[in-house]
Amino acid sequence: MLYRRTSTIILLFSLHFSGFAKTLNIGSIHRIKTIKDAIKLAYPGDTLLVEPGLYYEKNLIINKRLTLIGKKFPVITGEKRYEVVSIKANFVSFSVFAVKL
């Protein structure tokens, strides 16, 4: 009985970290409204799909392996006061965005 319970726990743990990446949708029509919130919620390997629009993000820090894809070039702005994006992890893909200081 103990062996079966331990095996189940190990299996569940390994399923969580074994590459079942998910896609998070970001935008005004979705549950997640900001890219910064999506980065906090995401696990390494996830994809963040960002709807078109203007995002006032004030220094996005990407500190885990993620794929960020914009739909129709969403604009990320630092409002001329903030660094816009800092990538602090390996294997980050950041594509189809317009970055505006």
C-alpha contacts under 8 A as a table, 3 or more apart, distances in Angstrom:
res1	aa1	res2	aa2	distance
1	M	4	R	5.28
1	M	5	R	6.42
2	L	5	R	5.21
2	L	6	T	6.18
3	Y	6	T	5.23
3	Y	7	S	6.13
4	R	7	S	5.13
4	R	8	T	6.23
5	R	8	T	5.15
5	R	9	I	6.35
6	T	9	I	5.17
6	T	10	I	6.23
7	S	10	I	5.16
7	S	11	L	6.06
8	T	11	L	5.08
8	T	12	L	6.17
9	I	12	L	5.22
9	I	13	F	6.14
10	I	13	F	5.09
10	I	14	S	6.08
11	L	14	S	5.16
11	L	15	L	6.11
12	L	15	L	5.13
12	L	16	H	6.41
13	F	16	H	5.36
13	F	17	F	6.77
14	S	17	F	5.30
14	S	18	S	5.64
15	L	18	S	5.17
15	L	19	G	7.72
15	L	20	F	7.34
16	H	19	G	7.68
16	H	20	F	7.04
17	F	20	F	7.20
19	G	45	G	7.10
21	A	43	Y	7.61
21	A	44	P	7.78
21	A	45	G	5.48
21	A	46	D	4.76
21	A	47	T	7.38
22	K	45	G	7.82
22	K	46	D	5.05
22	K	47	T	6.32
23	T	46	D	5.85
23	T	47	T	4.66
23	T	48	L	5.78
23	T	49	L	6.85
24	L	32	I	7.93
24	L	38	A	6.95
24	L	42	A	7.59
24	L	46	D	7.51
24	L	47	T	6.24
24	L	48	L	4.90
24	L	49	L	6.08
25	N	30	H	6.46
25	N	31	R	7.93
25	N	32	I	6.84
25	N	48	L	6.06
25	N	49	L	4.92
25	N	50	V	6.07
25	N	51	E	7.50
26	I	29	I	7.93
26	I	30	H	5.88
26	I	31	R	7.39
26	I	32	I	5.13
26	I	33	K	5.48
26	I	34	T	6.31
26	I	35	I	6.53
26	I	38	A	7.06
26	I	48	L	7.03
26	I	49	L	6.09
26	I	50	V	4.77
26	I	51	E	6.05
27	G	30	H	5.35
27	G	31	R	7.81
27	G	32	I	6.44
27	G	33	K	4.73
27	G	34	T	6.62
27	G	50	V	6.20
27	G	51	E	5.17
27	G	52	P	7.55
27	G	53	G	7.64
28	S	31	R	7.86
28	S	32	I	7.74
28	S	33	K	5.37
29	I	33	K	7.74
30	H	33	K	6.35
32	I	35	I	7.86
32	I	37	D	6.80
32	I	38	A	6.38
33	K	37	D	7.40
34	T	37	D	5.37
34	T	38	A	6.45
34	T	55	Y	7.11
34	T	57	E	7.43
35	I	38	A	5.01
35	I	39	I	6.23
35	I	48	L	7.98
35	I	50	V	7.52
35	I	55	Y	7.81
35	I	57	E	7.25
35	I	60	L	7.76
36	K	39	I	5.19
36	K	40	K	6.48
36	K	57	E	6.76
36	K	60	L	6.14
36	K	61	I	7.82
37	D	40	K	5.15
37	D	41	L	6.35
38	A	41	L	5.09
38	A	42	A	5.94
38	A	48	L	7.11
39	I	42	A	5.17
39	I	48	L	7.94
39	I	62	I	6.95
42	A	46	D	6.09
42	A	66	L	7.99
43	Y	46	D	5.73
43	Y	64	K	7.62
43	Y	66	L	7.83
44	P	64	K	5.54
44	P	65	R	4.76
44	P	66	L	5.80
45	G	65	R	5.55
45	G	66	L	5.20
45	G	67	T	7.16
46	D	65	R	7.72
46	D	66	L	5.43
46	D	67	T	6.45
47	T	66	L	5.90
47	T	67	T	4.60
47	T	68	L	5.85
47	T	69	I	7.49
48	L	66	L	7.43
48	L	67	T	6.09
48	L	68	L	4.71
48	L	69	I	6.19
49	L	68	L	6.13
49	L	69	I	5.06
49	L	70	G	5.97
49	L	71	K	7.19
50	V	68	L	7.41
50	V	69	I	6.13
50	V	70	G	4.70
50	V	71	K	5.95
50	V	74	P	7.07
51	E	70	G	6.32
51	E	71	K	5.26
51	E	72	K	7.62
51	E	74	P	6.55
52	P	70	G	7.01
52	P	71	K	5.56
52	P	72	K	5.71
52	P	73	F	6.21
52	P	74	P	4.30
52	P	75	V	7.53
53	G	74	P	4.92
53	G	75	V	6.16
54	L	74	P	6.11
54	L	75	V	4.82
54	L	76	I	6.11
54	L	77	T	7.39
55	Y	74	P	7.46
55	Y	75	V	6.02
55	Y	76	I	4.79
55	Y	77	T	6.23
56	Y	76	I	6.16
56	Y	77	T	5.29
56	Y	78	G	6.38
56	Y	79	E	7.14
57	E	60	L	6.15
57	E	76	I	6.63
57	E	77	T	6.54
57	E	78	G	6.51
57	E	84	V	7.17
58	K	77	T	7.30
58	K	78	G	5.11
58	K	79	E	7.63
58	K	82	Y	5.45
58	K	83	E	6.64
58	K	84	V	5.95
59	N	78	G	6.79
59	N	82	Y	6.00
59	N	83	E	4.92
59	N	84	V	4.44
59	N	85	V	5.17
59	N	86	S	6.75
60	L	84	V	6.11
60	L	85	V	4.64
60	L	86	S	6.01
61	I	85	V	6.09
61	I	86	S	4.83
61	I	87	I	5.97
61	I	88	K	6.86
62	I	65	R	7.98
62	I	66	L	7.77
62	I	85	V	7.66
62	I	86	S	6.21
62	I	87	I	4.83
62	I	88	K	5.76
62	I	89	A	6.66
62	I	92	V	7.95
63	N	87	I	6.46
63	N	88	K	4.81
63	N	89	A	4.91
64	K	88	K	7.40
64	K	89	A	5.20
64	K	90	N	7.38
64	K	92	V	7.47
65	R	89	A	6.11
65	R	90	N	6.18
65	R	91	F	5.42
65	R	92	V	5.15
66	L	91	F	7.25
66	L	92	V	5.12
66	L	93	S	6.44
67	T	92	V	5.80
67	T	93	S	4.56
67	T	94	F	6.15
68	L	92	V	7.88
68	L	93	S	5.96
68	L	94	F	4.85
68	L	95	S	6.37
69	I	93	S	7.87
69	I	94	F	6.20
69	I	95	S	5.17
69	I	96	V	5.95
69	I	97	F	7.45
70	G	73	F	5.50
70	G	74	P	5.79
70	G	95	S	6.42
70	G	96	V	4.84
70	G	97	F	5.42
71	K	74	P	6.49
71	K	96	V	6.82
71	K	97	F	7.96
72	K	96	V	7.02
72	K	97	F	7.84
73	F	96	V	5.18
73	F	97	F	4.44
73	F	98	A	5.58
74	P	96	V	7.64
74	P	97	F	5.34
74	P	98	A	6.07
75	V	97	F	6.12
75	V	98	A	4.69
75	V	99	V	5.75
75	V	100	K	6.79
76	I	84	V	7.11
76	I	97	F	7.30
76	I	98	A	6.32
76	I	99	V	4.98
76	I	100	K	6.02
77	T	80	K	7.67
77	T	84	V	6.24
77	T	99	V	6.06
77	T	100	K	4.65
77	T	101	L	5.57
78	G	81	R	5.92
78	G	82	Y	4.70
78	G	83	E	5.95
78	G	84	V	4.87
78	G	100	K	6.63
78	G	101	L	5.03
79	E	82	Y	6.58
79	E	100	K	7.83
79	E	101	L	6.09
80	K	101	L	4.93
81	R	101	L	7.64
82	Y	101	L	7.54
83	E	86	S	7.61
83	E	101	L	7.43
84	V	99	V	7.21
84	V	100	K	7.57
84	V	101	L	6.61
87	I	92	V	7.48
89	A	92	V	6.56
94	F	97	F	7.68
